[in-house]
Amino acid sequence: MTSETHALSQGKKGKTWKSFKIVLRRDYQLYLLVIPSIIYFLVFHYAPMYGIQIAFKDFSPTLGITGSPWAGLKHFERFFSSHQFWRLIKNTLGVSLYQLIAGFPIPIMLALLINQVKQKHFKKLVQTVTYIPHFISIVVLVGMINVFLSPTSGLVNHVLELFGREPVYFLGEPNFFKSIFVWSGVWQSAGWGSIIYLAALSGVNPELYEAAKVDGASKFQTIRNIDLPSIMPTIIVLLIMNLGRIMNVGFQKAYLLQNPLNAGASEVIQTYMYKIGLIGMQFEYSTAISLFNTLINVILLVTANQLSKKFTENSLW
């Protein structure tokens, strides 16, 4: 580096630092407001990452995290060679992809339909009815599923009996588990999920609707040519975020719906981690599985983000 280049670099750094101090002095109230959030993330989101190292150790509670001996990739190799590995991957991806394909478009369609409703009272009624299931706890939801699908007193089996069919123990059939899990989730979250799309639709320029009306566009043409393009960036961003957590199946519902008869289909990575880690006290093995799961999610998130940036020019970063 020549002396002139060095001097230019130092001059640029000095200018940047000076600009930073000016901005800091001008907006210090805003930076003070941000400090509690930064402390929260440092304490509750970054500090616990310290425990990740037990995935590479033979953890002993008496020796502690730092005192336990290193084990390398032993716990990862154990998981990859386990007879449970492919079954867990298959079940987790099966439920997640089913959930994504069935559950992702429905809030969009619901928002587009609600947006077309001009009668305010009916619109509010539809929104209220579709939002309410979101506030039902998972425990109550699973209880409702058990009641409706009971082979002796369930409403669904009573309807089947009216058509001459034999009662079915739905929660005992592995083939029904994914559908029960996914569609109960769609019912619970579709209305709530539509809120963000409705917010995006509220920002559409009303003059576009007026122009479409003058041109004689039908409601379907309005949705296709105005609504959908307007909310497409929101759809893509939410799709990327969904792909980034595709390996995360709702633990609570999967665990509560699980029984010995459907375990072949309902055992996902999250339920297995709970059983191995907290019930089986194999903390290091459970942490290794969790770390592997997180890495897959990060890879999917980054890949989806890069593909989106390349083909649609919309991305998270």
C-alpha positions in Angstrom: 0.0 0.0 0.0 1.5 3.4 -1.0 1.6 6.2 1.5 -1.0 8.1 -0.6 -3.5 5.1 -0.4 -2.9 4.7 3.3 -3.5 8.4 3.9 -6.8 8.2 1.8 -7.9 5.1 3.8 -7.2 6.8 7.1 -9.0 9.9 6.0 -12.0 7.9 5.0 -12.1 6.1 8.4 -11.8 9.4 10.2 -14.7 10.9 8.1 -16.9 7.8 8.8 -16.2 8.0 12.6 -17.0 11.7 12.6 -20.3 11.1 10.7 -21.2 8.3 13.2 -20.5 10.6 16.2 -22.7 13.3 14.6 -25.6 10.8 14.0 -25.2 9.4 17.6 -25.3 12.9 19.1 -28.3 13.8 17.0 -30.4 10.6 17.6 -29.1 9.5 21.0 -32.7 9.2 22.4 -33.6 6.6 19.8 -30.4 4.6 20.6 -31.3 4.7 24.3 -34.7 3.2 23.4 -33.0 0.4 21.5 -30.7 -0.6 24.4 -33.3 -2.7 26.3 -34.1 -4.7 23.2 -30.4 -5.3 22.6 -29.9 -6.5 26.2 -33.0 -8.8 25.9 -31.6 -10.5 22.8 -28.1 -10.7 24.2 -29.3 -12.3 27.5 -32.1 -14.5 26.2 -31.1 -15.3 22.6 -27.4 -15.2 22.4 -26.1 -16.1 25.8 -27.9 -19.5 25.8 -26.0 -20.3 22.6 -23.1 -21.0 25.0 -24.8 -24.3 25.8 -24.6 -25.5 22.2 -21.1 -26.8 22.9 -22.5 -29.8 24.8 -23.4 -31.2 21.4 -19.7 -31.8 21.0 -19.1 -33.1 24.5 -19.8 -36.1 26.8 -21.8 -33.9 29.1 -21.7 -34.6 32.8 -23.8 -32.4 35.2 -21.2 -32.8 37.9 -18.4 -31.5 35.6 -20.5 -28.8 34.0 -20.5 -27.6 30.5 -16.9 -26.4 30.4 -15.5 -29.3 32.5 -17.1 -32.1 30.4 -14.7 -33.8 28.0 -14.9 -33.2 24.3 -16.5 -35.9 22.1 -16.1 -34.5 18.6 -18.9 -35.4 16.2 -19.8 -38.6 18.1 -23.4 -37.6 18.9 -24.1 -36.4 15.3 -22.7 -39.7 13.9 -24.9 -41.6 16.4 -28.0 -39.8 15.1 -27.1 -40.3 11.5 -26.6 -44.0 12.0 -29.7 -44.4 14.2 -32.5 -46.5 12.8 -34.8 -43.5 13.8 -33.0 -41.1 11.5 -34.8 -41.6 8.2 -38.1 -42.1 9.8 -37.8 -38.8 11.7 -36.7 -36.9 8.6 -39.5 -38.5 6.6 -42.2 -37.7 9.2 -40.9 -34.2 9.8 -40.6 -33.2 6.2 -43.9 -34.9 5.3 -45.8 -32.9 7.9 -44.0 -29.7 7.1 -44.4 -29.8 3.3 -48.0 -30.9 3.7 -48.5 -27.9 6.0 -46.8 -25.5 3.6 -48.7 -26.7 0.5 -52.1 -26.8 2.2 -51.8 -24.0 4.7 -49.8 -21.3 3.0 -52.2 -20.4 0.1 -55.4 -20.4 2.2 -54.7 -17.2 4.2 -53.9 -15.5 0.9 -57.1 -16.6 -0.7 -59.1 -15.7 2.4 -57.6 -12.2 2.4 -58.3 -11.7 -1.3 -61.9 -12.8 -0.8 -62.4 -10.6 2.3 -60.9 -7.7 0.5 -63.6 -8.0 -2.1 -66.4 -7.8 0.4 -67.9 -4.3 0.4 -70.6 -4.8 3.1 -68.7 -3.7 6.2 -70.8 -5.6 8.8 -70.5 -8.9 6.9 -66.8 -8.3 6.4 -66.2 -7.7 10.1 -68.3 -10.8 11.0 -66.2 -13.0 8.6 -62.9 -11.6 10.0 -64.0 -12.1 13.6 -65.2 -15.7 13.0 -61.9 -16.6 11.2 -59.7 -14.9 13.8 -61.2 -16.5 16.9 -59.7 -20.0 16.4 -56.2 -18.5 16.7 -56.9 -17.7 20.4 -57.7 -21.3 21.2 -54.9 -23.0 23.1 -53.3 -26.1 21.6 -54.4 -28.2 24.5 -58.0 -27.2 24.0 -57.7 -27.7 20.2 -56.4 -31.3 20.7 -59.2 -31.9 23.2 -61.8 -30.8 20.5 -60.1 -33.0 17.9 -60.4 -36.0 20.3 -64.1 -35.2 21.0 -65.0 -34.8 17.3 -63.1 -37.8 16.1 -63.9 -40.2 19.0 -64.9 -43.7 17.6 -67.7 -44.0 20.1 -69.2 -40.5 20.5 -67.5 -38.3 17.9 -69.6 -36.3 15.5 -67.6 -37.4 12.5 -68.3 -41.1 13.2 -72.0 -40.4 13.8 -72.1 -38.9 10.3 -70.3 -41.9 8.9 -72.8 -44.3 10.6 -75.7 -42.4 9.0 -74.2 -43.4 5.6 -73.7 -47.0 6.7 -70.0 -46.8 7.4 -68.2 -48.4 10.3 -66.7 -46.1 13.0 -63.1 -45.2 12.5 -60.5 -44.5 15.2 -58.9 -41.7 13.3 -56.2 -40.9 15.9 -55.2 -44.5 16.0 -54.6 -44.6 12.2 -51.1 -43.4 11.1 -52.4 -42.6 7.7 -54.8 -39.9 9.1 -52.2 -38.2 11.4 -50.8 -35.8 8.8 -54.2 -34.7 7.6 -55.6 -34.2 11.1 -52.5 -32.2 12.1 -52.4 -30.0 9.1 -56.1 -29.2 8.5 -56.7 -28.5 12.2 -53.8 -26.1 12.0 -55.3 -24.5 8.8 -58.6 -24.0 10.6 -56.9 -22.4 13.6 -54.5 -20.1 11.8 -55.9 -19.2 8.4 -57.9 -16.2 9.6 -55.0 -14.8 11.7 -52.5 -15.4 8.9 -54.7 -13.4 6.5 -54.3 -10.2 8.6 -50.8 -9.4 7.1 -52.2 -9.8 3.5 -55.2 -7.6 4.3 -52.8 -5.0 5.6 -50.8 -5.2 2.4 -54.0 -4.9 0.4 -55.1 -1.8 2.3 -52.0 -0.1 0.8 -53.1 -0.6 -2.8 -53.9 2.7 -4.6 -57.7 3.0 -4.9 -57.3 4.7 -8.3 -56.2 1.3 -9.7 -59.6 -0.2 -8.6 -61.4 2.8 -10.1 -59.5 2.3 -13.4 -60.3 -1.4 -13.4 -64.0 -0.6 -12.8 -64.1 1.8 -15.7 -62.4 -0.8 -17.9 -65.1 -3.3 -16.9 -62.8 -5.7 -15.2 -64.5 -8.6 -13.3 -63.6 -9.3 -9.6 -61.4 -12.2 -10.7 -59.5 -9.9 -13.2 -59.1 -7.3 -10.4 -57.7 -9.9 -8.1 -55.4 -11.3 -10.7 -54.1 -8.0 -12.2 -54.1 -5.7 -9.1 -54.4 -7.5 -5.8 -52.0 -10.4 -6.4 -49.2 -8.3 -7.9 -49.6 -5.8 -5.1 -49.1 -8.3 -2.3 -46.6 -10.5 -4.2 -43.5 -9.1 -2.2 -45.3 -9.9 1.1 -46.2 -13.4 -0.2 -42.6 -14.1 -1.2 -41.1 -12.8 2.1 -43.5 -15.0 4.1 -42.8 -18.0 1.9 -39.1 -17.6 2.5 -39.7 -17.4 6.3 -41.9 -20.5 6.1 -39.2 -22.4 4.2 -36.7 -21.3 6.8 -38.6 -23.2 9.5 -39.7 -26.2 7.5 -38.0 -28.6 9.9 -39.9 -27.1 12.8 -43.2 -29.0 13.4 -45.3 -27.7 16.2 -44.1 -29.8 19.1 -47.0 -29.3 21.4 -49.7 -30.5 19.0 -47.6 -33.4 17.6 -46.9 -34.6 21.1 -50.5 -34.3 22.4 -51.9 -36.0 19.3 -49.4 -38.8 19.6 -50.3 -42.3 20.8 -48.7 -45.7 20.5 -50.9 -46.6 17.5 -49.9 -43.5 15.3 -46.3 -43.1 16.6 -45.0 -44.4 13.2 -46.3 -41.2 11.6 -46.4 -38.8 14.5 -42.8 -39.1 15.8 -41.1 -36.0 14.5 -37.7 -34.5 15.4 -39.2 -32.2 18.0 -41.0 -34.9 19.9 -38.0 -37.2 19.6 -35.7 -34.5 21.0 -38.0 -34.0 24.0 -38.1 -37.7 24.8 -34.3 -38.1 24.4 -33.3 -34.9 26.0 -35.7 -34.3 28.9 -37.1 -37.7 29.6 -34.0 -39.7 28.7 -31.6 -37.2 30.2 -29.3 -37.4 27.1 -28.8 -33.7 26.9 -25.7 -33.8 24.6 -27.4 -36.1 22.1 -30.6 -34.0 22.1 -28.6 -30.9 21.5 -26.7 -32.4 18.6 -30.1 -33.3 17.0 -31.4 -29.8 17.6 -28.2 -28.2 16.1 -28.5 -30.4 13.0 -32.2 -29.4 12.7 -31.3 -25.7 13.0 -28.5 -26.0 10.4 -30.9 -27.5 7.9 -33.3 -24.6 8.5 -30.6 -22.0 8.0 -29.4 -23.7 4.8 -33.0 -23.7 3.5 -33.6 -20.1 4.5 -30.4 -18.8 2.8 -31.0 -20.9 -0.3 -34.6 -19.7 -0.6 -33.6 -16.1 0.0 -30.9 -16.3 -2.7 -33.2 -17.9 -5.3 -35.9 -15.3 -4.5 -33.4 -12.5 -4.9 -32.2 -13.9 -8.3 -35.6 -14.6 -9.8 -38.0 -12.1 -8.2 -35.8 -9.4 -6.8 -37.5 -9.8 -3.4 -35.6 -11.1 -0.4 -35.2 -10.8 3.3 -31.7 -9.3 3.0 
